[in-house]
Amino acid sequence: MAFKSFLFVSLLIAAMAAPQAKAQLGGLGGLLGLIRIQGTLFCSANGNMGVNGTSTPVFPNAVVQLQCGTGNVVSSATTNSGGVFSILLDPLQSLLSSLLSNCSLVVNTPLSTCNSNLPTGGILTSPLQLIGKTVSGLLNIVNIIPGGFNLLS
């Protein structure tokens, strides 16, 4: 009897959690989901690709932080040899609307690390931009990219 009561309570809790998970994803995902923030960091004065398709080297081994509010680091990733970073978040712990309005990407690694002609001071920051969702089996993934880095002195 105790097992049946435990099972009933567990199912009840799971049923109550499902609408909350869907609401936090803003209707973009179901119960099984992730929030993925990814992009490529370039070795330039603003961390972005050069204009008119000019060749711009990437910025490897740079620490990219997701900061929310007054500089609280929520997560971080290090760019790979191709300058690519990816941060995965649990949508049950991160409210999508709050991420987009209250968080940004921050790179404290000096630009001079990838090119000695670039500034040694300042930090790169970028707002977040929602680009949509993808579905992989039962998993819904909300995709977010940098909205464009800027160098803050």
C-alpha positions as CSV (number, residue, x, y, z in Angstrom):
1,M,0.0,0.0,0.0
2,A,2.8,2.4,0.8
3,F,4.4,1.8,-2.6
4,K,1.1,2.6,-4.4
5,S,0.8,5.9,-2.4
6,F,4.4,6.8,-3.2
7,L,3.8,6.0,-6.9
8,F,0.6,8.1,-7.0
9,V,2.4,11.1,-5.3
10,S,5.3,10.8,-7.7
11,L,3.0,10.8,-10.7
12,L,1.1,13.8,-9.3
13,I,4.3,15.8,-8.8
14,A,5.5,15.0,-12.4
15,A,2.1,16.1,-13.8
16,M,2.3,19.4,-11.9
17,A,5.9,20.0,-13.1
18,A,5.1,19.6,-16.8
19,P,3.1,22.9,-17.3
20,Q,5.8,24.8,-15.4
21,A,8.6,23.4,-17.7
22,K,6.6,24.3,-20.8
23,A,5.8,27.8,-19.5
24,Q,9.5,28.5,-18.7
25,L,10.4,27.6,-22.3
26,G,7.9,30.2,-23.5
27,G,6.0,27.5,-25.4
28,L,9.1,26.6,-27.4
29,G,9.7,23.3,-25.8
30,G,8.2,20.4,-24.0
31,L,9.2,18.7,-20.8
32,L,12.4,17.2,-22.2
33,G,14.4,20.3,-23.4
34,L,17.6,22.2,-23.3
35,I,18.6,25.8,-23.9
36,R,21.8,25.9,-26.1
37,I,23.8,29.1,-26.4
38,Q,26.5,28.7,-29.1
39,G,28.6,30.8,-31.4
40,T,32.0,31.5,-32.8
41,L,34.4,34.1,-31.3
42,F,36.7,35.8,-33.7
43,C,40.1,37.4,-33.0
44,S,39.1,40.9,-33.9
45,A,38.7,44.3,-32.1
46,N,35.1,43.4,-31.5
47,G,35.1,39.6,-31.5
48,N,33.0,39.4,-34.7
49,M,33.8,38.3,-38.2
50,G,35.3,40.9,-40.6
51,V,33.1,42.9,-42.9
52,N,32.4,42.0,-46.5
53,G,33.5,38.4,-45.9
54,T,37.1,39.2,-45.2
55,S,39.1,36.5,-43.5
56,T,39.2,36.8,-39.7
57,P,41.1,34.4,-37.5
58,V,39.2,32.7,-34.7
59,F,39.8,33.2,-31.0
60,P,40.7,29.8,-29.4
61,N,41.0,29.1,-25.7
62,A,38.9,32.1,-24.6
63,V,36.6,31.8,-21.7
64,V,33.0,32.8,-22.6
65,Q,30.8,33.5,-19.5
66,L,27.0,33.7,-19.4
67,Q,26.4,36.5,-16.9
68,C,23.0,37.6,-15.6
69,G,21.9,40.5,-13.4
70,T,24.8,42.3,-11.8
71,G,27.6,40.1,-13.1
72,N,26.5,36.7,-11.7
73,V,28.2,34.0,-13.7
74,V,25.5,31.4,-14.6
75,S,27.7,29.2,-16.8
76,S,30.8,29.3,-18.9
77,A,32.6,27.6,-21.7
78,T,36.0,27.7,-23.4
79,T,36.3,28.2,-27.1
80,N,37.8,25.3,-29.0
81,S,40.6,25.5,-31.6
82,G,37.9,26.8,-34.1
83,G,36.8,29.6,-31.8
84,V,33.5,27.8,-31.2
85,F,31.8,27.7,-27.8
86,S,28.6,26.0,-26.6
87,I,26.7,26.5,-23.3
88,L,23.9,24.1,-22.3
89,L,21.3,25.1,-19.7
90,D,18.4,23.3,-18.1
91,P,15.2,25.1,-18.9
92,L,13.8,24.1,-15.5
93,Q,16.5,26.3,-13.9
94,S,16.7,29.1,-16.4
95,L,13.7,31.2,-17.5
96,L,14.1,31.9,-21.2
97,S,12.6,35.4,-21.0
98,S,15.0,36.3,-18.2
99,L,18.0,35.0,-20.1
100,L,17.1,37.1,-23.2
101,S,16.4,40.3,-21.2
102,N,18.8,40.1,-18.2
103,C,21.8,38.1,-19.4
104,S,24.8,38.6,-21.7
105,L,27.9,36.8,-22.9
106,V,31.2,38.2,-21.5
107,V,34.7,37.4,-22.6
108,N,37.3,38.5,-20.0
109,T,40.3,36.9,-21.9
110,P,42.3,39.8,-23.3
111,L,42.2,40.2,-27.1
112,S,46.0,40.4,-27.1
113,T,46.0,36.7,-26.3
114,C,45.0,35.9,-29.9
115,N,46.7,38.8,-31.6
116,S,49.4,41.0,-29.9
117,N,48.3,44.0,-32.0
118,L,44.8,44.0,-30.3
119,P,44.1,45.7,-26.9
120,T,45.2,44.2,-23.7
121,G,42.4,45.8,-21.7
122,G,38.7,45.7,-21.9
123,I,36.1,42.9,-22.2
124,L,33.9,41.7,-25.0
125,T,30.2,41.6,-24.3
126,S,27.2,40.5,-26.4
127,P,23.5,40.4,-25.8
128,L,21.7,37.1,-26.5
129,Q,19.5,36.5,-29.6
130,L,16.9,33.7,-29.9
131,I,17.0,32.0,-33.3
132,G,14.4,29.3,-32.7
133,K,14.2,25.7,-31.7
134,T,15.2,22.3,-33.1
135,V,13.8,18.9,-32.2
136,S,16.0,15.9,-31.8
137,G,13.8,12.9,-31.0
138,L,11.9,13.7,-27.8
139,L,14.3,16.5,-27.0
140,N,13.4,20.2,-27.8
141,I,16.4,22.5,-28.0
142,V,16.0,26.3,-27.8
143,N,18.8,27.9,-29.8
144,I,20.4,31.2,-28.8
145,I,23.4,32.9,-30.4
146,P,25.4,36.0,-29.6
147,G,23.7,39.2,-30.8
148,G,27.1,40.7,-31.7
149,F,30.1,41.4,-29.5
150,N,31.4,44.8,-28.5
151,L,34.6,45.8,-26.7
152,L,34.0,47.7,-23.5
153,S,37.0,49.5,-22.1
